[in-house]
Amino acid sequence: MARQMLIDTYGRVATDLRVSLTDRCNLRCTYCMPEEGLSWLAKPDLLTDEEIVRLVRVAVTALGVTEVRFTGGEPLLRPGLVGIVQECAALEPRPQLSLTTNGIGLGRTAAALKEAGLDRVNVSLDTLRPEVFKTLTRRDRHKDVLAGLAAAHEAGLTPVKVNSVLMPGHNADEAPDLLAWAVAHDYELRFIEQMPLDAQHGWKREGMITAGDILASLRTRFTLTEEEAGERGSAPAERWLVDGGPHRVGVIGSVTRPFCAACDRTRLTADGQIRTCLFASEETDLRAALRSDAGDEELARIWRQAMWGKKAGSGLDDPSFLQPQRPMSAIGG
């Protein structure tokens, strides 16, 4: 099957695929879901391991995707994760494979994932204080995340990236401490502005900690030098050298400094829906076609058509923005 790109009407080409493997999570982060959890997807609604691998194969071999990131919910809860990674690593051309995880369980799986073909990991950690972690996640698992980070680094899943969200009243003062810790452990830290992806719809633009706030806080302790023009490419994070390098810190200003014009992402939810944007209000059903014996060419056509309709931006910079009805755990971070 001839390769055709996932291009939209604004000339953007999607080469980065985010695949949600499950909507379930073993944390209950206050900015993501309620304490009691959510109504999880029924097992028959989830894509099977074989279906996921097939759709990744179509994306890589027919649609020009070069990077695949496995997300959740929490992807380490997917029983077939190692096998999925192994199958995707065997594709030709081979895509770059990464994983976004909360790090719980990474201590016992990092080596197996590396052996299967995973290239690197992003681990979410918002605080260095165990008591704050417990408040934010409603779980006492801080030490497990630290152990998972160490195991990932030891296994060679590098660069190990750490994603942190700063929340008013919780960890707003921790930016410099987090960066000092990341530099000391050879992790690449990225701060992410809090986004409207909570199931409770409690996010408010007023009072949020912005990219500008984060940078001002970091500069009280570090000298930050913006990376060379052109180095960022389509990456969502603006990056700075820390005290002259080689360590870097990134800031993803999804709300106040949107990067939609350079977006190169396409998303596949755990139940087989194509999303053109994390904040899209519409989805395109691939699962139905997949389970109706559609051929690879038909699956690719549906995918291309969905991406052709991608909007110019996320809408986050609009004060009247209404967040998606599905929480982050259902659509992949």
Secondary structure, 3 states (H helix, E strand, C coil): CCCCCEECCCCCEECEEEEECCCCCCCCCCCCCCCCCCCCCCHHHCCCHHHHHHHHHHHHHHCCCCEEEEECCCHHHCCCHHHHHHHHHCCCCCCEEEEEECCCCHHHHHHHHHHHCCCEEEEECCCCCHHHHHHHHCCCCHHHHHHHHHHHHHHCCCCCEEEECCCCCCCCCCHHHHHHHHHHHCCEEEEECCCCCCCCCCCCCCCCCCHHHHHHHHCCCCCEEECCCCCCCCCCCEEEEECCCCCEEEEECCCCCCCHHHCCEEEECCCCEEECCCCCCCCEECHHHHCCCCCHHHHHHHHHHHHHCCCCCCCCCCCCCCCCCCCHHHHCC
